[in-house]
Amino acid sequence: MKKVEFVRVKSELCGYGFGKGSKYGFDGVEDIIRERILQGWTYCGYVPIETRGTGDIETMSLVFQLDE
């Protein structure tokens, strides 16, 4: 049987740039994925949950799967 878990991650302001103005990032996402993989989970991708008016992703869920 497979177990599925979602880890919600919210973008954070990380600077200012030209064009759209503010720059946002998902700090710590690589660490979350690495930690889960070391625990035996498989990273399956992400699902956008909330977007900004510019179309950029505000919040996403990382999808992990584990064979039990």
N, C-alpha and C positions, 0 to 999 in steps of 0.2 A: 504494500500500500504506500502511496506517496502522500507526504505532508507538504502543504504549501503555506508559506508565511510572507507577509508584506511588511516592509519597513518604510515608513513615511519619512521623507526628507524635504525640508523647506529651504529654498534658496536664501542666501544672505548677501547684503550689499558688500561688495569688495572693491569698489572704486568708481571712478568716473571716467568716461571716454567720450569720444566724438560720435556723432550720429544720434544714437538713442539716448545718450547722456549717461545714465547710471549703469554700472556693470554689476552683475550678480553672479554668484557661484554656488556650488554645492560642496562646501568644505566637508571633508571627512567621508565622502562617499566611497572612495577607494579603500579606506580603512574598514568600513562596514562590510564591503564585498569581500575583502581579503580575510577578515575575521570569520565570516560565515563559511567561506570555502574551506578554511582550516578546520572548521567544526564539522565538515562533511556535507554541507549544503551545496547545491548547484545554483549559480546565478542564472536566472532565466530572462532578465530584461527589466524594463520599467514601464509603469503606467502613469501618464500625466494626470494629475488630479485637479490642479488649479492652474490657470494661465492668467497672465497680465493682459491688459488692453493692447499691448504691443504684439501679443502672440507668444511671448516667451513663457517658459514653464516656471511657475511659482512654487508649486509643490508636486512631488512625484512619489510613487511607491515603488521601491525596489522589490522584485519578485524572486523568492528563493524556493527551491524544492529539495526535499529530503526523502530518500527511499528508506522506509521503515521495515 
